[in-house]
Amino acid sequence: PAALREEVALQGVAGAVVNDWQLNGGYQFLSGAPISPLSAANRVFTGSGSPTGRPDLVAGCDLYSGFHTIAQWYNPNCFSIQQAGTYGNSGRTIIVGPQLWNVDASLTKDWKVSKVSEVFAVQFRAEAFNLLNRANFGTPNPIVFSGTSVAAAAGLITTTVTPSRQLQGSLKLIF
């Protein structure tokens, strides 16, 4: 039980350096953003010039077999161009983008300086963002067709959603 636990604390200068550190952190995991495959522009005849329709899904084709790289996240050959004037039969959000893992942490310590004032203190703070330095990639290009052929950039990932590891430290006077 906690009541029986004995606290061990160093005294003197060693205690001032070693005791009372505070570690804080945050962890973020996302299983992957859902993405809808898109077909060639004006295939649905909406007049907007944007790829509003979805291509037809090839039955029995595995979207991810041999893929999941930033060069090609999904298999674009699992789609065929839909008939002109139709929206296509592939479902919404059937492509799942890359996962995101992120850890942020901070370490702080306050030193009271009672010789100056009762409330005067010096605070040290060290922070790390994306502590694991993991590359968290953005969503792949959802446009499968360019005209009537497979787009060269179909499934290509060109962005990251978190920066690389960032470290910062600070020293603050509290009075």
C-alpha positions as protocol buffer text, in pm:
chain_id: "A"
residue {
  index: 1
  type: PRO
  ca { x: 0 y: 0 z: 0 }
}
residue {
  index: 2
  type: ALA
  ca { x: 103 y: 357 z: -62 }
}
residue {
  index: 3
  type: ALA
  ca { x: 82 y: 446 z: 308 }
}
residue {
  index: 4
  type: LEU
  ca { x: 354 y: 193 z: 389 }
}
residue {
  index: 5
  type: ARG
  ca { x: 584 y: 310 z: 114 }
}
residue {
  index: 6
  type: GLU
  ca { x: 889 y: 496 z: 237 }
}
residue {
  index: 7
  type: GLU
  ca { x: 1009 y: 790 z: 30 }
}
residue {
  index: 8
  type: VAL
  ca { x: 1379 y: 809 z: -39 }
}
residue {
  index: 9
  type: ALA
  ca { x: 1509 y: 1159 z: -97 }
}
residue {
  index: 10
  type: LEU
  ca { x: 1866 y: 1280 z: -116 }
}
residue {
  index: 11
  type: GLN
  ca { x: 1968 y: 1573 z: 99 }
}
residue {
  index: 12
  type: GLY
  ca { x: 2191 y: 1877 z: 37 }
}
residue {
  index: 13
  type: VAL
  ca { x: 2337 y: 1964 z: -302 }
}
residue {
  index: 14
  type: ALA
  ca { x: 2284 y: 1613 z: -439 }
}
residue {
  index: 15
  type: GLY
  ca { x: 1916 y: 1633 z: -339 }
}
residue {
  index: 16
  type: ALA
  ca { x: 1878 y: 1973 z: -506 }
}
residue {
  index: 17
  type: VAL
  ca { x: 2012 y: 1828 z: -831 }
}
residue {
  index: 18
  type: VAL
  ca { x: 1848 y: 1483 z: -829 }
}
residue {
  index: 19
  type: ASN
  ca { x: 1510 y: 1523 z: -653 }
}
residue {
  index: 20
  type: ASP
  ca { x: 1178 y: 1664 z: -781 }
}
residue {
  index: 21
  type: TRP
  ca { x: 1211 y: 1624 z: -1158 }
}
residue {
  index: 22
  type: GLN
  ca { x: 883 y: 1605 z: -1347 }
}
residue {
  index: 23
  type: LEU
  ca { x: 842 y: 1402 z: -1667 }
}
residue {
  index: 24
  type: ASN
  ca { x: 541 y: 1468 z: -1890 }
}
residue {
  index: 25
  type: GLY
  ca { x: 451 y: 1314 z: -2220 }
}
residue {
  index: 26
  type: GLY
  ca { x: 193 y: 1258 z: -2483 }
}
residue {
  index: 27
  type: TYR
  ca { x: 147 y: 967 z: -2722 }
}
residue {
  index: 28
  type: GLN
  ca { x: -53 y: 977 z: -3043 }
}
residue {
  index: 29
  type: PHE
  ca { x: -148 y: 683 z: -3264 }
}
residue {
  index: 30
  type: LEU
  ca { x: -373 y: 695 z: -3568 }
}
residue {
  index: 31
  type: SER
  ca { x: -446 y: 379 z: -3764 }
}
residue {
  index: 32
  type: GLY
  ca { x: -452 y: 561 z: -4098 }
}
residue {
  index: 33
  type: ALA
  ca { x: -675 y: 814 z: -4268 }
}
residue {
  index: 34
  type: PRO
  ca { x: -950 y: 674 z: -4493 }
}
residue {
  index: 35
  type: ILE
  ca { x: -926 y: 787 z: -4854 }
}
residue {
  index: 36
  type: SER
  ca { x: -1166 y: 755 z: -5145 }
}
residue {
  index: 37
  type: PRO
  ca { x: -1023 y: 659 z: -5486 }
}
residue {
  index: 38
  type: LEU
  ca { x: -1100 y: 920 z: -5752 }
}
residue {
  index: 39
  type: SER
  ca { x: -1137 y: 887 z: -6126 }
}
residue {
  index: 40
  type: ALA
  ca { x: -1042 y: 1112 z: -6415 }
}
residue {
  index: 41
  type: ALA
  ca { x: -1174 y: 1468 z: -6433 }
}
residue {
  index: 42
  type: ASN
  ca { x: -1515 y: 1524 z: -6595 }
}
residue {
  index: 43
  type: ARG
  ca { x: -1586 y: 1150 z: -6620 }
}
residue {
  index: 44
  type: VAL
  ca { x: -1921 y: 1204 z: -6444 }
}
residue {
  index: 45
  type: PHE
  ca { x: -2006 y: 1516 z: -6649 }
}
residue {
  index: 46
  type: THR
  ca { x: -2058 y: 1743 z: -6350 }
}
residue {
  index: 47
  type: GLY
  ca { x: -1894 y: 2033 z: -6533 }
}
residue {
  index: 48
  type: SER
  ca { x: -1668 y: 2110 z: -6239 }
}
residue {
  index: 49
  type: GLY
  ca { x: -1350 y: 1971 z: -6395 }
}
residue {
  index: 50
  type: SER
  ca { x: -1270 y: 1791 z: -6072 }
}
residue {
  index: 51
  type: PRO
  ca { x: -1241 y: 1415 z: -6022 }
}
residue {
  index: 52
  type: THR
  ca { x: -1581 y: 1366 z: -5855 }
}
residue {
  index: 53
  type: GLY
  ca { x: -1647 y: 1007 z: -5963 }
}
residue {
  index: 54
  type: ARG
  ca { x: -1488 y: 690 z: -5835 }
}
residue {
  index: 55
  type: PRO
  ca { x: -1346 y: 418 z: -6058 }
}
residue {
  index: 56
  type: ASP
  ca { x: -1482 y: 65 z: -6074 }
}
residue {
  index: 57
  type: LEU
  ca { x: -1321 y: -183 z: -5835 }
}
residue {
  index: 58
  type: VAL
  ca { x: -1176 y: -499 z: -5991 }
}
residue {
  index: 59
  type: ALA
  ca { x: -1332 y: -797 z: -5809 }
}
residue {
  index: 60
  type: GLY
  ca { x: -1091 y: -1012 z: -5606 }
}
residue {
  index: 61
  type: CYS
  ca { x: -795 y: -775 z: -5642 }
}
residue {
  index: 62
  type: ASP
  ca { x: -592 y: -706 z: -5324 }
}
residue {
  index: 63
  type: LEU
  ca { x: -532 y: -330 z: -5291 }
}
residue {
  index: 64
  type: TYR
  ca { x: -220 y: -371 z: -5077 }
}
residue {
  index: 65
  type: SER
  ca { x: -47 y: -694 z: -5185 }
}
residue {
  index: 66
  type: GLY
  ca { x: 316 y: -605 z: -5257 }
}
residue {
  index: 67
  type: PHE
  ca { x: 256 y: -233 z: -5203 }
}
residue {
  index: 68
  type: HIS
  ca { x: 253 y: 0 z: -4899 }
}
residue {
  index: 69
  type: THR
  ca { x: 558 y: 203 z: -4997 }
}
residue {
  index: 70
  type: ILE
  ca { x: 573 y: 579 z: -5032 }
}
residue {
  index: 71
  type: ALA
  ca { x: 627 y: 532 z: -5407 }
}
residue {
  index: 72
  type: GLN
  ca { x: 298 y: 340 z: -5441 }
}
residue {
  index: 73
  type: TRP
  ca { x: 78 y: 293 z: -5135 }
}
residue {
  index: 74
  type: TYR
  ca { x: -198 y: 96 z: -5306 }
}
residue {
  index: 75
  type: ASN
  ca { x: -233 y: -111 z: -5623 }
}
residue {
  index: 76
  type: PRO
  ca { x: -390 y: 115 z: -5891 }
}
residue {
  index: 77
  type: ASN
  ca { x: -444 y: -192 z: -6110 }
}
residue {
  index: 78
  type: CYS
  ca { x: -725 y: -292 z: -5872 }
}
residue {
  index: 79
  type: PHE
  ca { x: -936 y: -25 z: -6043 }
}
residue {
  index: 80
  type: SER
  ca { x: -1077 y: 14 z: -6392 }
}
residue {
  index: 81
  type: ILE
  ca { x: -1214 y: 336 z: -6535 }
}
residue {
  index: 82
  type: GLN
  ca { x: -1589 y: 361 z: -6495 }
}
residue {
  index: 83
  type: GLN
  ca { x: -1829 y: 409 z: -6784 }
}
residue {
  index: 84
  type: ALA
  ca { x: -1865 y: 773 z: -6892 }
}
residue {
  index: 85
  type: GLY
  ca { x: -2148 y: 945 z: -6708 }
}
residue {
  index: 86
  type: THR
  ca { x: -2141 y: 706 z: -6408 }
}
residue {
  index: 87
  type: TYR
  ca { x: -1991 y: 741 z: -6063 }
}
residue {
  index: 88
  type: GLY
  ca { x: -1822 y: 397 z: -6052 }
}
residue {
  index: 89
  type: ASN
  ca { x: -1874 y: 113 z: -5807 }
}
residue {
  index: 90
  type: SER
  ca { x: -1578 y: 144 z: -5570 }
}
residue {
  index: 91
  type: GLY
  ca { x: -1681 y: 242 z: -5220 }
}
residue {
  index: 92
  type: ARG
  ca { x: -1599 y: 561 z: -5037 }
}
residue {
  index: 93
  type: THR
  ca { x: -1290 y: 558 z: -4814 }
}
residue {
  index: 94
  type: ILE
  ca { x: -1178 y: 206 z: -4910 }
}
residue {
  index: 95
  type: ILE
  ca { x: -809 y: 303 z: -4910 }
}
residue {
  index: 96
  type: VAL
  ca { x: -646 y: 339 z: -4569 }
}
residue {
  index: 97
  type: GLY
  ca { x: -347 y: 573 z: -4550 }
}
residue {
  index: 98
  type: PRO
  ca { x: -30 y: 531 z: -4344 }
}
residue {
  index: 99
  type: GLN
  ca { x: -35 y: 505 z: -3966 }
}
residue {
  index: 100
  type: LEU
  ca { x: 84 y: 788 z: -3745 }
}
residue {
  index: 101
  type: TRP
  ca { x: 291 y: 730 z: -3430 }
}
residue {
  index: 102
  type: ASN
  ca { x: 412 y: 1029 z: -3232 }
}
residue {
  index: 103
  type: VAL
  ca { x: 562 y: 1079 z: -2884 }
}
residue {
  index: 104
  type: ASP
  ca { x: 619 y: 1422 z: -2729 }
}
residue {
  index: 105
  type: ALA
  ca { x: 785 y: 1463 z: -2388 }
}
residue {
  index: 106
  type: SER
  ca { x: 907 y: 1728 z: -2148 }
}
residue {
  index: 107
  type: LEU
  ca { x: 1129 y: 1721 z: -1841 }
}
residue {
  index: 108
  type: THR
  ca { x: 1111 y: 2003 z: -1585 }
}
residue {
  index: 109
  type: LYS
  ca { x: 1273 y: 2094 z: -1256 }
}
residue {
  index: 110
  type: ASP
  ca { x: 1211 y: 2393 z: -1027 }
}
residue {
  index: 111
  type: TRP
  ca { x: 1474 y: 2523 z: -787 }
}
residue {
  index: 112
  type: LYS
  ca { x: 1343 y: 2752 z: -511 }
}
residue {
  index: 113
  type: VAL
  ca { x: 1579 y: 3038 z: -428 }
}
residue {
  index: 114
  type: SER
  ca { x: 1452 y: 3141 z: -83 }
}
residue {
  index: 115
  type: LYS
  ca { x: 1754 y: 3369 z: -21 }
}
residue {
  index: 116
  type: VAL
  ca { x: 1617 y: 3605 z: -288 }
}
residue {
  index: 117
  type: SER
  ca { x: 1243 y: 3577 z: -212 }
}
residue {
  index: 118
  type: GLU
  ca { x: 990 y: 3320 z: -89 }
}
residue {
  index: 119
  type: VAL
  ca { x: 843 y: 3282 z: -438 }
}
residue {
  index: 120
  type: PHE
  ca { x: 1160 y: 3326 z: -647 }
}
residue {
  index: 121
  type: ALA
  ca { x: 1247 y: 3012 z: -843 }
}
residue {
  index: 122
  type: VAL
  ca { x: 1446 y: 2901 z: -1144 }
}
residue {
  index: 123
  type: GLN
  ca { x: 1279 y: 2650 z: -1375 }
}
residue {
  index: 124
  type: PHE
  ca { x: 1464 y: 2431 z: -1624 }
}
residue {
  index: 125
  type: ARG
  ca { x: 1258 y: 2274 z: -1902 }
}
residue {
  index: 126
  type: ALA
  ca { x: 1363 y: 2040 z: -2183 }
}
residue {
  index: 127
  type: GLU
  ca { x: 1110 y: 1939 z: -2449 }
}
residue {
  index: 128
  type: ALA
  ca { x: 1120 y: 1687 z: -2732 }
}
residue {
  index: 129
  type: PHE
  ca { x: 867 y: 1675 z: -3015 }
}
residue {
  index: 130
  type: ASN
  ca { x: 849 y: 1358 z: -3228 }
}
residue {
  index: 131
  type: LEU
  ca { x: 1090 y: 1203 z: -2979 }
}
residue {
  index: 132
  type: LEU
  ca { x: 1117 y: 877 z: -3177 }
}
residue {
  index: 133
  type: ASN
  ca { x: 1200 y: 1076 z: -3494 }
}
residue {
  index: 134
  type: ARG
  ca { x: 953 y: 866 z: -3692 }
}
residue {
  index: 135
  type: ALA
  ca { x: 860 y: 971 z: -4044 }
}
residue {
  index: 136
  type: ASN
  ca { x: 479 y: 1002 z: -4041 }
}
residue {
  index: 137
  type: PHE
  ca { x: 369 y: 1015 z: -4401 }
}
residue {
  index: 138
  type: GLY
  ca { x: 68 y: 1198 z: -4542 }
}
residue {
  index: 139
  type: THR
  ca { x: -209 y: 1048 z: -4749 }
}
residue {
  index: 140
  type: PRO
  ca { x: -136 y: 891 z: -5088 }
}
residue {
  index: 141
  type: ASN
  ca { x: -257 y: 1051 z: -5410 }
}
residue {
  index: 142
  type: PRO
  ca { x: -617 y: 926 z: -5450 }
}
residue {
  index: 143
  type: ILE
  ca { x: -651 y: 1007 z: -5822 }
}
residue {
  index: 144
  type: VAL
  ca { x: -626 y: 670 z: -5997 }
}
residue {
  index: 145
  type: PHE
  ca { x: -684 y: 773 z: -6360 }
}
residue {
  index: 146
  type: SER
  ca { x: -550 y: 1051 z: -6576 }
}
residue {
  index: 147
  type: GLY
  ca { x: -766 y: 1049 z: -6884 }
}
residue {
  index: 148
  type: THR
  ca { x: -831 y: 682 z: -6955 }
}
residue {
  index: 149
  type: SER
  ca { x: -499 y: 544 z: -6831 }
}
residue {
  index: 150
  type: VAL
  ca { x: -364 y: 491 z: -6479 }
}
residue {
  index: 151
  type: ALA
  ca { x: -212 y: 812 z: -6341 }
}
residue {
  index: 152
  type: ALA
  ca { x: 165 y: 802 z: -6286 }
}
residue {
  index: 153
  type: ALA
  ca { x: 119 y: 952 z: -5938 }
}
residue {
  index: 154
  type: ALA
  ca { x: -158 y: 713 z: -5827 }
}
residue {
  index: 155
  type: GLY
  ca { x: -79 y: 604 z: -5472 }
}
residue {
  index: 156
  type: LEU
  ca { x: 230 y: 828 z: -5445 }
}
residue {
  index: 157
  type: ILE
  ca { x: 296 y: 988 z: -5104 }
}
residue {
  index: 158
  type: THR
  ca { x: 470 y: 1325 z: -5122 }
}
residue {
  index: 159
  type: THR
  ca { x: 418 y: 1474 z: -4775 }
}
residue {
  index: 160
  type: THR
  ca { x: 476 y: 1410 z: -4407 }
}
residue {
  index: 161
  type: VAL
  ca { x: 232 y: 1514 z: -4135 }
}
residue {
  index: 162
  type: THR
  ca { x: 481 y: 1565 z: -3851 }
}
residue {
  index: 163
  type: PRO
  ca { x: 819 y: 1738 z: -3858 }
}
residue {
  index: 164
  type: SER
  ca { x: 1139 y: 1555 z: -3773 }
}
residue {
  index: 165
  type: ARG
  ca { x: 1252 y: 1542 z: -3408 }
}
residue {
  index: 166
  type: GLN
  ca { x: 1272 y: 1884 z: -3247 }
}
residue {
  index: 167
  type: LEU
  ca { x: 1447 y: 1949 z: -2914 }
}
residue {
  index: 168
  type: GLN
  ca { x: 1432 y: 2267 z: -2713 }
}
residue {
  index: 169
  type: GLY
  ca { x: 1540 y: 2380 z: -2368 }
}
residue {
  index: 170
  type: SER
  ca { x: 1457 y: 2680 z: -2157 }
}
residue {
  index: 171
  type: LEU
  ca { x: 1549 y: 2842 z: -1829 }
}
residue {
  index: 172
  type: LYS
  ca { x: 1281 y: 3058 z: -1668 }
}
residue {
  index: 173
  type: LEU
  ca { x: 1297 y: 3291 z: -1369 }
}
residue {
  index: 174
  type: ILE
  ca { x: 979 y: 3292 z: -1161 }
}
residue {
  index: 175
  type: PHE
  ca { x: 924 y: 3583 z: -922 }
}
